[in-house]
């Protein structure tokens, strides 16, 4: 599918929130012919995902503000503002914020996974993330996320795998 050019604004129409993070969907698969998606993300400490592996897409980050430690397979990489980190499909990874907030661009290629983020977030007309929970998520919520992510080719590490 060939696309025409497009303009995407970093505004409320493209903003979605989850606990501890705000996403701005700048490009999606429909706009790029499935080639890639691009999101601007503000993520707060305490919202890091458990170890996981993407089977369908590469994931890359350009850090605008803050610092993140990434575990990419057996490697540990400390990234800060101005750094680019590439996480190839098929390689387990996780990350941990080293600052209270990180602002970053997340590039997913090919596109598709951005739909999961959109579908599992809430509109954010105020441009703010949802508050972080004060207790761990309910087991049924975790099971739903694991199941829906697996439908997108994302495998979560089994329970008991070191973080």
C-alpha positions as CSV (number, residue, x, y, z in Angstrom):
1,X,0.0,0.0,0.0
2,X,1.4,3.4,-1.0
3,X,0.7,6.3,1.3
4,X,0.5,10.0,0.7
5,X,2.3,12.4,2.9
6,X,0.6,13.4,6.2
7,X,0.9,15.8,9.1
8,X,0.3,14.5,12.6
9,X,0.0,17.0,15.5
10,X,1.1,16.4,19.0
11,X,-2.3,17.3,20.4
12,X,-5.2,15.9,22.5
13,X,-6.7,14.0,19.5
14,X,-3.6,11.8,19.4
15,X,-3.0,11.7,23.2
16,X,-3.7,8.5,25.3
17,X,-2.9,7.7,28.9
18,X,-2.1,4.7,31.0
19,X,-1.0,4.7,34.6
20,X,2.3,6.5,34.7
21,X,2.6,7.2,31.0
22,X,1.3,9.5,28.3
23,X,1.4,8.6,24.6
24,X,1.1,10.8,21.6
25,X,0.5,8.7,18.5
26,X,2.4,10.6,15.8
27,X,2.3,7.9,13.0
28,X,0.4,4.6,12.8
29,X,0.3,1.8,10.3
30,X,-2.6,3.1,8.4
31,X,-0.7,6.3,7.7
32,X,2.6,4.5,6.8
33,X,1.3,1.6,4.8
34,X,2.2,-0.7,7.7
35,X,5.9,0.2,7.5
36,X,6.2,1.7,11.0
37,X,4.6,3.6,13.8
38,X,6.0,6.4,15.9
39,X,4.9,7.6,19.4
40,X,6.1,10.3,21.7
41,X,6.0,9.0,25.2
42,X,6.3,10.6,28.7
43,X,6.8,7.7,31.1
44,X,7.2,8.0,34.9
45,X,9.2,5.7,37.1
46,X,7.2,2.8,38.4
47,X,5.5,2.0,35.0
48,X,8.2,-0.2,33.5
49,X,7.0,-3.5,31.9
50,X,8.4,-6.9,32.9
51,X,10.9,-8.7,30.6
52,X,9.3,-9.5,27.2
53,X,10.1,-10.4,23.6
54,X,8.6,-9.0,20.4
55,X,8.2,-11.7,17.7
56,X,6.9,-9.4,14.9
57,X,8.6,-6.0,15.2
58,X,11.7,-4.1,16.1
59,X,11.4,-1.4,18.7
60,X,13.6,1.6,18.9
61,X,13.8,4.5,21.3
62,X,15.3,8.0,20.9
63,X,15.7,9.5,24.4
64,X,14.7,13.2,24.5
65,X,15.0,13.7,28.3
66,X,16.0,11.6,31.3
67,X,17.8,8.3,31.5
68,X,16.9,4.6,31.1
69,X,18.8,1.3,31.7
70,X,17.9,-1.3,29.1
71,X,18.5,-5.0,29.3
72,X,18.8,-6.3,25.7
73,X,19.4,-10.0,25.8
74,X,22.6,-10.4,27.9
75,X,23.6,-6.7,27.4
76,X,23.0,-3.8,29.8
77,X,22.8,-0.4,28.1
78,X,22.5,3.0,29.9
79,X,20.8,5.5,27.7
80,X,20.3,9.2,28.3
81,X,19.1,12.2,26.3
82,X,20.4,12.2,22.8
83,X,20.9,8.4,22.7
84,X,19.2,5.9,20.3
85,X,18.5,2.4,21.5
86,X,17.5,-0.5,19.1
87,X,15.7,-3.6,20.4
88,X,15.5,-6.2,17.6
89,X,12.6,-8.6,17.4
90,X,13.3,-12.0,19.0
91,X,15.6,-10.6,21.7
92,X,14.2,-10.4,25.3
93,X,14.4,-7.0,26.8
94,X,13.2,-4.8,29.6
95,X,14.0,-1.3,30.9
96,X,14.2,0.6,34.1
97,X,14.0,4.4,34.4
98,X,17.0,6.0,36.1
99,X,15.2,9.3,36.4
100,X,11.7,10.1,37.6
101,X,10.4,10.9,34.1
102,X,11.7,10.0,30.6
103,X,10.5,11.7,27.4
104,X,11.2,9.6,24.3
105,X,10.2,8.7,20.8
106,X,9.3,5.0,20.3
107,X,9.6,3.7,16.7
108,X,8.0,0.3,16.0
109,X,8.7,-1.4,12.6
110,X,6.7,-2.9,11.1
111,X,3.6,-1.2,12.5
112,X,0.8,-3.0,14.3
113,X,1.7,-3.0,18.0
114,X,0.7,0.7,18.3
115,X,-2.9,-0.6,18.0
116,X,-2.5,-2.5,21.3
117,X,-1.2,0.6,23.0
118,X,-4.2,2.6,21.7
119,X,-6.8,0.0,22.6
120,X,-5.3,-0.4,26.1
121,X,-5.2,3.3,27.0
122,X,-7.6,6.0,27.7
123,X,-8.1,9.4,26.0
124,X,-6.0,12.1,27.6
125,X,-7.5,15.5,26.8
126,X,-5.7,17.0,29.7
127,X,-2.3,15.8,28.5
128,X,-1.6,13.9,31.7
129,X,-0.9,10.2,32.5
130,X,-3.3,8.3,34.7
131,X,-2.1,8.0,38.3
132,X,0.1,5.1,39.2
133,X,-1.7,2.4,41.1
134,X,-1.0,2.1,44.8
135,X,-1.3,-1.7,44.7
136,X,-0.2,-4.4,42.2
137,X,-2.6,-5.0,39.4
138,X,-5.3,-7.6,39.9
139,X,-4.4,-11.1,38.6
140,X,-7.2,-11.0,36.0
141,X,-5.9,-7.7,34.6
142,X,-2.4,-9.1,34.3
143,X,-3.8,-12.2,32.6
144,X,-5.8,-10.0,30.1
145,X,-2.7,-8.0,29.2
146,X,-0.6,-11.1,28.8
147,X,-3.3,-12.6,26.6
148,X,-3.9,-9.6,24.4
149,X,-0.1,-8.9,24.0
150,X,0.4,-12.5,22.9
151,X,-2.2,-11.8,20.1
152,X,0.3,-9.1,18.9
153,X,3.3,-11.5,19.1
154,X,4.7,-10.1,22.4
155,X,5.7,-12.9,24.8
156,X,6.0,-12.0,28.5
157,X,8.8,-13.7,30.4
158,X,7.5,-16.5,32.7
159,X,6.9,-15.7,36.3
160,X,10.1,-16.2,38.3
161,X,12.4,-14.9,35.6
162,X,14.7,-12.3,37.2
163,X,13.9,-8.7,36.5
